[in-house]
Amino acid sequence: MREYRLGDIIDDYCVKCKQIMNHAIVSMLNAEPAKVRCRTCHSDHDYRREQAPPPKVDLRKQALFQEVLAKLDPVAASPEEAAEEVQPKATKARKAKKS
C-alpha cells in the first residue's frame, strides 16, 4: 500500500458533487487520510474510500404513501392479493370456452 502525505491527490466520493472526483488530502490520522478537499467544488469532508453513502429511505413517507394507495384502490395497493384474484378469473374463462 502506498504511503499518503498531506496535499497528495486521491480519488474519493464527493458528497457535494455526488461523483468520484479528485481530492487533496487535508488531514491525516494514523498514516491514513482523514479529511479531504474536493478539487472541483472545494468542499471538505471525511475520507470515504470512494464509497457513496447509502440512500436514505424515509419509511414514514413510504408507509403513508401505501396507506393513501390502499384507500384509492385496495387491489393496486397489494399486488400479491391482486395476482391471486386474477388467476381464478382466468381459469373460469377457460372453463367457459371448453363448454
HELIX and SHEET records of a PDB file:
HELIX    1   1 LEU A   59  LEU A   72  1                                  14    
HELIX    2   2 PRO A   74  ALA A   77  1                                   4    
HELIX    3   3 PRO A   79  LYS A   98  1                                  20    
SHEET    1   A 4 ILE A   9  CYS A  14  0                                        
SHEET    2   A 4 GLN A  19  LEU A  29 -1                                        
SHEET    3   A 4 GLU A  32  CYS A  38 -1                                        
SHEET    4   A 4 ASP A  44  ASP A  46 -1                                        
END                                                                             
